[in-house]
């Protein structure tokens, strides 16, 4: 089951609706079925810090994914990892794309889940984009 945590104060979000969406999303992505993951909403400042630490990029971004990697003696195959979303970036992108704020967040949750499942739009030949659009249609976002 997904868990959603709000670690920012600038934007109000409907955590229940987003929790329900995350549960639907995890069922719609075959590789993620019956898996656990966490989505954390953060500020741009925190996202910039995380992006600098983990990707050596000193700027904010919309979403980061941290796939779960088991230690040598750990056998918890039900954990996918963590998705971190900047709600400030989500708000900007929603405005730029004429999308509802909640819809943009849902798209970022799905995008993060696909990254947790091993998809990488920066290195693949469009597979992640194709898969994301297919699942968006199924989830009606």
Helices and strands as residue ranges (DSSP letters): E 2-6, H 15-28, G 30-32, E 36-42, H 44-55, E 63-67, E 79-86, H 87-96, H 101-116, H 127-139
